[in-house]
Amino acid sequence: MSNTGTTEKLLRAVDVGRILNLSKRQIFRLNSSGKIPASLRIGGAVRWAESTIAEWLAAGAPDRRTWEAMKQERDQG
């Protein structure tokens, strides 16, 4: 998430579930098992940046380890 003065939309598990056509419970299971991008914790709330989910889907929805490696490679190059 870049700090360019724009507001990043943060999604709840139910919102991510709608995008992926999965239940909220399935989203939390995927998060726990590292199958989706890491969530952000804000107080007690769990959220995902909308742009991160969109980029992750565009990249073919890889597991978290692969996704993090792809982001690191992109940021270095």
Contacts in CASP RR format, 6 or more apart in sequence:
PFRMAT RR
TARGET T0000
AUTHOR 0000-0000-0000
METHOD contacts of the structure
MODEL  1
MSNTGTTEKLLRAVDVGRILNLSKRQIFRLNSSGKIPASLRIGGAVRWAE
STIAEWLAAGAPDRRTWEAMKQERDQG
1 8 0 8 1.000
1 49 0 8 1.000
1 51 0 8 1.000
1 52 0 8 1.000
8 49 0 8 1.000
8 50 0 8 1.000
8 51 0 8 1.000
9 49 0 8 1.000
9 50 0 8 1.000
9 51 0 8 1.000
10 40 0 8 1.000
10 42 0 8 1.000
10 47 0 8 1.000
10 48 0 8 1.000
10 49 0 8 1.000
10 50 0 8 1.000
11 19 0 8 1.000
11 47 0 8 1.000
11 48 0 8 1.000
11 49 0 8 1.000
11 50 0 8 1.000
11 53 0 8 1.000
12 45 0 8 1.000
12 46 0 8 1.000
12 47 0 8 1.000
13 24 0 8 1.000
13 27 0 8 1.000
13 28 0 8 1.000
13 31 0 8 1.000
13 46 0 8 1.000
14 24 0 8 1.000
14 27 0 8 1.000
16 22 0 8 1.000
16 27 0 8 1.000
16 36 0 8 1.000
16 48 0 8 1.000
16 53 0 8 1.000
17 23 0 8 1.000
17 24 0 8 1.000
17 26 0 8 1.000
17 27 0 8 1.000
19 53 0 8 1.000
19 57 0 8 1.000
20 27 0 8 1.000
22 30 0 8 1.000
27 36 0 8 1.000
28 46 0 8 1.000
30 36 0 8 1.000
31 38 0 8 1.000
31 39 0 8 1.000
31 46 0 8 1.000
34 63 0 8 1.000
34 64 0 8 1.000
34 65 0 8 1.000
35 63 0 8 1.000
35 64 0 8 1.000
36 48 0 8 1.000
36 56 0 8 1.000
36 61 0 8 1.000
36 64 0 8 1.000
37 48 0 8 1.000
37 52 0 8 1.000
37 53 0 8 1.000
37 56 0 8 1.000
37 64 0 8 1.000
37 67 0 8 1.000
38 64 0 8 1.000
38 68 0 8 1.000
39 46 0 8 1.000
39 47 0 8 1.000
39 48 0 8 1.000
40 46 0 8 1.000
40 47 0 8 1.000
40 48 0 8 1.000
40 49 0 8 1.000
41 47 0 8 1.000
56 62 0 8 1.000
56 67 0 8 1.000
59 67 0 8 1.000
59 70 0 8 1.000
62 70 0 8 1.000
END
